[in-house]
């Protein structure tokens, strides 16, 4: 699918902070401050398409954070030298399962763990919610226009954007090509 290729291209651009939305920059500051303050258990959560994975890639590429797409991939590579901070995407938000993951990562020598979920983890963790604002949506639309030379004419309704975020905008861009 073309919109998935668009998304992969956007992730490649995560090397620069220029593409972070205002909400992502704020989440980055919260996460970075939590890591500096040794808050070991961090939960970045939000709806699909709100930019959680993009932010995780940015942290991975610009800080000493190791990124894993899910817990299974982490478990395959967990025997490698741990970094100071581990990011695990698509993590479960259930308290018991999250605790198992946190404990597993700490036993392997990492100091901080960021679990990325769609729902908040109901536990003693630093929770950071990432959601799209109207300004974020406008910025993403402009980025799609600049990067892919596509202007989104038919903008999804606000509910659709909040539920699927950048995905709904990318799908609209694909329909324009």
Secondary structure as UniProt FT lines:
FT   HELIX           2..12
FT   HELIX           13..15
FT   HELIX           17..19
FT   HELIX           22..36
FT   TURN            37..38
FT   STRAND          41..45
FT   TURN            48..49
FT   HELIX           52..62
FT   STRAND          65..68
FT   HELIX           71..77
FT   TURN            78..79
FT   STRAND          85..88
FT   HELIX           95..107
FT   TURN            108..109
FT   STRAND          112..117
FT   STRAND          126..129
FT   HELIX           134..148
FT   HELIX           158..164
FT   HELIX           166..176
//
